C-alpha cells in the first residue's frame, strides 16, 4: 500500500476523462445556478416585505409564495399535505382571479 494519493486523472482513459470533466463542469454550473436562485429568492422576499398588501390579490401572492416554499420542505412531502397545499393554492388563484374580474 502506498502512502501518497493516486492521481486518478493520469490513469483514466480519454473517454473516462471526458465524462469526469463533464460531470465536474455540470456540478460547478449547478452550484452557480443554486447561488443565483438563492440570491433571487432573497431579493423577492425583500420585495414582498417592503410594504403591506394593498388588496386581497397582493395578499394572495404573498400567501402563494410562502405556501410554495413550505411545499418544498421535507415536512410537506406527505401526500395529504401535498393535496392540502395544492387545494389552498388553487383556492387562492381562483379567488384572486375572481377579485380581478369583479373590479
Backbone torsions as a table, in degrees:
resi	resn	phi	psi	omega
1	UNK	NA	139.8	-178.7
2	UNK	-97.7	148.9	-179.8
3	UNK	-91.3	-13.9	179.6
4	UNK	-95.2	146.7	-179.1
5	UNK	-69.4	151.3	178.8
6	UNK	-94.8	129.3	176.5
7	UNK	-83.1	99.3	-175.5
8	UNK	-64.4	-28.3	-179.4
9	UNK	-61.7	-26.5	-178.7
10	UNK	-79.5	-18.3	-178.0
11	UNK	-110.3	2.2	178.6
12	UNK	-77.4	152.5	172.3
13	UNK	-73.7	167.4	179.4
14	UNK	-60.1	-44.9	179.7
15	UNK	-62.3	-45.4	179.8
16	UNK	-63.8	-38.3	178.0
17	UNK	-64.2	-40.2	178.8
18	UNK	-64.8	-44.0	179.5
19	UNK	-61.7	-43.8	178.9
20	UNK	-62.6	-43.2	178.9
21	UNK	-61.2	-44.9	179.2
22	UNK	-62.2	-43.5	-179.9
23	UNK	-62.1	-44.4	179.3
24	UNK	-64.1	-43.6	-179.9
25	UNK	-63.3	-43.1	179.3
26	UNK	-62.0	-42.4	179.4
27	UNK	-64.6	-41.5	178.3
28	UNK	-63.5	-42.1	178.1
29	UNK	-63.7	-39.6	178.2
30	UNK	-61.9	-42.3	177.9
31	UNK	-61.5	-42.3	178.6
32	UNK	-63.9	-45.6	178.5
33	UNK	-60.7	-40.6	179.7
34	UNK	-63.5	-42.7	178.3
35	UNK	-64.5	-40.3	177.2
36	UNK	-63.4	-42.4	177.8
37	UNK	-62.1	-44.2	179.8
38	UNK	-60.9	-44.5	179.6
39	UNK	-64.1	-42.4	-179.9
40	UNK	-66.4	-37.4	176.9
41	UNK	-64.1	-42.0	178.9
42	UNK	-62.3	-40.7	177.8
43	UNK	-64.5	-44.4	179.3
44	UNK	-61.1	-46.9	-179.3
45	UNK	-62.8	-38.4	177.0
46	UNK	-63.1	-41.5	178.7
47	UNK	-66.0	-36.8	179.3
48	UNK	-68.1	-24.2	-179.4
49	UNK	-90.3	-8.9	-174.0
50	UNK	-57.7	-47.1	180.0
51	UNK	-145.4	158.3	-179.7
52	UNK	-69.2	158.7	177.3
53	UNK	-61.1	138.2	-179.3
54	UNK	-92.9	-14.8	179.4
55	UNK	-156.5	178.4	-177.6
56	UNK	-65.8	-32.4	179.7
57	UNK	-65.3	-42.8	176.7
58	UNK	-61.8	-42.3	179.3
59	UNK	-64.4	-38.0	179.3
60	UNK	-64.8	-38.1	178.8
61	UNK	-62.1	-44.6	178.5
62	UNK	-63.9	-43.7	-179.9
63	UNK	-63.9	-41.9	178.8
64	UNK	-61.6	-41.2	-179.5
65	UNK	-62.1	-49.6	-176.1
66	UNK	-68.9	-33.3	176.7
67	UNK	-66.6	-41.5	177.5
68	UNK	-64.1	-39.0	177.9
69	UNK	-64.6	-41.5	177.1
70	UNK	-63.1	-38.3	-178.5
71	UNK	-61.0	-21.8	-179.5
72	UNK	-82.3	-11.0	-176.7
73	UNK	-79.5	161.1	178.4
74	UNK	-64.1	-37.2	-179.0
75	UNK	-61.0	-31.3	-175.2
76	UNK	-87.7	2.7	-174.6
77	UNK	-78.2	-11.5	176.4
78	UNK	-57.5	138.1	-177.2
79	UNK	-56.8	-43.1	179.3
80	UNK	-62.9	-40.4	178.3
81	UNK	-68.3	-38.4	178.8
82	UNK	-62.7	-39.5	177.4
83	UNK	-65.6	-42.2	178.5
84	UNK	-64.4	-42.5	178.5
85	UNK	-60.8	-48.4	-179.2
86	UNK	-63.2	-39.1	178.2
87	UNK	-63.0	-43.8	179.1
88	UNK	-64.5	-41.8	178.4
89	UNK	-64.6	-41.1	177.7
90	UNK	-62.6	-43.0	178.5
91	UNK	-61.7	-46.0	-180.0
92	UNK	-62.1	-42.2	179.2
93	UNK	-64.9	-44.7	-179.2
94	UNK	-63.7	-46.1	-178.6
95	UNK	-69.6	-32.9	176.1
96	UNK	-65.8	-42.0	177.9
97	UNK	-64.8	-38.1	179.1
98	UNK	-64.2	-41.6	-179.6
99	UNK	-63.5	-42.6	-179.6
100	UNK	-64.4	-41.4	-179.3
101	UNK	-65.8	-36.9	-176.5
102	UNK	-78.9	-11.2	-177.1
103	UNK	-79.7	NA	NA
